Amino acid sequence: MESFPRRAKRRAADAAPSSVTEPYDQQRIPDVSQSDNQLIDVLRRHEIELPADQIELLGRYAEIVWEWNEKINLTRHTDFEKFVSRDVVDSLAFAKFIKPGEEILDVGSGGGVPGVLLAILRPDVKVTLSESVGKKSRVLEDVVARLGLKVDVFAGRAEELLKKRHFDALTVRAVAPMKKILEFLKLSWPSFGRLLLLKGPSWVEERGEARHFGLMHEIALRKLYSYPLPGTESESVMLLLCPKDRLGEFVDGKEE
């Protein structure tokens, strides 16, 4: 398996809609600010190529979130190096496994990763954010409004929204252990196709705990992708979970 940095260029291109043909370093970017240049430099170091309009939106997103971060704790990634190496890289990993035109529900959106970044990186999909903490959901409303994104924000628990709407996929990053996530969603599987779950190296132990409590009887789990966790010897892992009788719709081969 290729390491993530070596595949970053290809994945960034794969994640973008087909109407985008030129990466940022082939476009003329007028009047870029100093912060835009800093972001471009970091993206280049990580071998990530994106269209100019997406880079501009990513920069504006980061600045808005960092502005809010002085009032409410949203993120520890308060410079472009951490923002790119963790938030952008993770969001590109999710984008790799989302199909054009799909409706995505980002569960526990927090400061907007991966949900808001997916809306920027994949304008060909429909993203809805769910956040049960009132002050965070209000921040998300401000972020999407100031960025001009067509993104819905649901101020409540994802399970409540899933009683009313159907989604092709759920995205979950840094929300809770696998056991708790499966408990939250136990009655909601008819309302979505699959769960894309980003975890660290403890995912194997978390799977064991979920199995111990009988939460995996009807659920298939597949490891889709892994890549280095910056600054550590560990890795991030993209997992797919879905009802066992639907696994063939999303992946080929046997369960992980």
N, C-alpha and C positions, 0 to 999 in steps of 0.2 A: 504493500500500500504506500502510495506517495505521501510525503509529509504535507501538512497544510500549506506552509509558505510556498512550496513549489507549485501548488495547484491553485494559488490564490488568483492569478490572472485569469485562468480559465474559468474558475467559478464565478468571478465577478462578471465576466462576459455572459456566462450561461444564465446567471440570475437576472440579467437585464432583459427587458422586453425586446422583441425583434426589431422594433422601430429605431432603437438606439444602435448606431453603427460605429461611432467614433469615441474612443476613450479620451480622458481629459488631456493627455499629453499630445493629442493630435488636434485639439480644438483651440481656437483663440479665446482666451478667457479675459474679457476686458475689465480693467479697474479692479483687480483682485486685491483684497485687503491683506494686511500682514498676517492675520489669523488664517485667512484662506491659504496663503502660501505655506504657513506652518502645517496645516492639515494636508496639503498636497505633498509636502516633503515626507511626512510620516506615512501617508498612503504608499508613496513610491518605495520607501524603505521596506514596507511589508509586501511589495510587489502586487498591490491592489490597484487595478485600473477601473475607473468609473467615469461616466459622462460628467461634463462640467456642471450641469444643473443639479445633479445629485450631490456632487461635492459641495456646492453652495448650500444646499438644504441641510446636509450633514453638519456643516460648520455653524449654520444658524441654529440648528437643533441643539448642538453642544453648548453654544453660548446662552441660549434661553434656559436650558436645564441648569447650567452652572450659576446663572443669575438666581434661579429659584433655590438652588442648593444652599445659598447663604441664609435662607429663611426656613427651609425644611430639608431634612436629610433624605436625599434622593439617590446619590451615587458617591462612590469613592474615586471614580475615574474622572478626575478634574484637570487633566491635561490631555493634549491630543495623542500622546503616545499610549496612554492607558485606554483612552476612548477608542482608538483604532484597534489596538492589539486585543482588546477584550470585547467591547460593545459592537464595533463594526465587524470584526472577524466572526463573532458568535452569530450576528444577524445574517451574514452571508452564508453561514452553515445552515441556518434554517431555510434561507431562500433557495438553497440548492435542492431542497426536497418539496418544494411547493410548485404546483402546476399553474400555468396561465389561467386566469379567470376564476380561480378558486376563492371561496369565502373563508377567511381565517379569523378565529377568535384568539386573541392573546390574553392568556389567563394571568391575573395578578401583574398587570403591566408596570406598576411602580413608576419609575421615571421614564418609561417608554421603550425599554429594550426587552425583547426585540421588536415589539409591535410598531412603534413609530418609525423605526429604522427600516422595517420591512415595507412600510407604506412608501418610503422614499426609494428604497432599492428595487422594489417590485411594484411599480405603479400599475401593472397589469393584473393585480389581485385586489380584492376588497378586504380591508383589515378593520376589525372591530376590537377596541380595547376594553377590558373589564378590570376594574379596580374597586375593591370594597372599602378602602380607606378614603373617606371623603375629601380630605385635603389633597391627597395625591390625585384623585380623579379630577379635581378642579385644576390642578397643575396641568394634567394631560389635556384638558379642554383648552387651556390657554396655549399650550404648545401647538396643538394641531390647528388652532385658529390663526396663530401668528405665522405659521408655516404655510397656511392655505391648503392643508391636506384634506381630502375627502375621507375622513376617518370618523367613525362613530365612537363615542366614549360612553360605556355603561357604568354608572356609579353604583356598583353592587357586586354580589358574588356571581361568578360565572354560572353556577348551577341554576340560579334564578333565570338568567337570560336563556339558558338552554331549554327551559320549559316552554319558551315561546318561539325560538328560532333554531334553524338547523345550520350547521357549518361543515365545510369539507374537512377542516383540520383545526386542532387546537395547538397553540404553541405555549410552552411553559419553560421558563428559565428562572432559577434561583427563587423558587416560591416555597417549596416544602419537600420533605422526604417523599419518596415514591409511595410509601404506605398511605400517607395522608392524602396525597393527590388522588390515589385510586379510591379512597374512602369518599372524598368530595364528589367524585365523578361516577360513583357506583351505579346510580340510577339514570345517568345522563347519556349513556352510550348510544341509545337510539337517535340522539340529536346531533351526532357528529361522526365523521368517518374514521378519523385516526387522531392519535395524540403524538405530537413531536415534542420530545422531552430532552432537554440538554442537561447533562449531569457530569460530575467529576468522577475520579477513580473509585469513589465509594458506591457507584451504581450497583455493583454486584452484590454488596452487602444489603443495599436497600431492596433489591429484587428478592433476596432471601427473606428479608423481614416481611415483605408483602406476601410472599408465598406462605410463610408461616401463619399469617393471619387469614389465609384463604381468599386473598384478593386477586389471585392470578389464575383461578380455575378456568375461567372462560376467556382469559385475556392472553393474547400472544405478544411477545416482546422480541424485537429485532434490533441489533446494533447496526446502524446504518453507516456510521462514519466516526472517525476520531482524529484529533489533531492536538499538537502540543499546547499545554497551558503555559503561557509566557511567564518566564522567570522561575519555573519549577521543572521538576523532572516528571510531572504528572501530565495527564492529557484530559481534554474535554471529549465527551462522547455524546453523539446524537442517537437517541433511541426512538424507535417507533413502537407504539402500543396500539392494539386494536382488538376487536373480538376475533377469536381464533378462526371462526368461519369466514372472515373477511380478509385474512392475511394475504391471500393470493391476489387481491385487488391492488395491493400496494407494493409488494416485494415478491421476488422469486426465491425459491429455495426453502430451506428448513428454518425453524425458529432458532434464535440465538440461544 
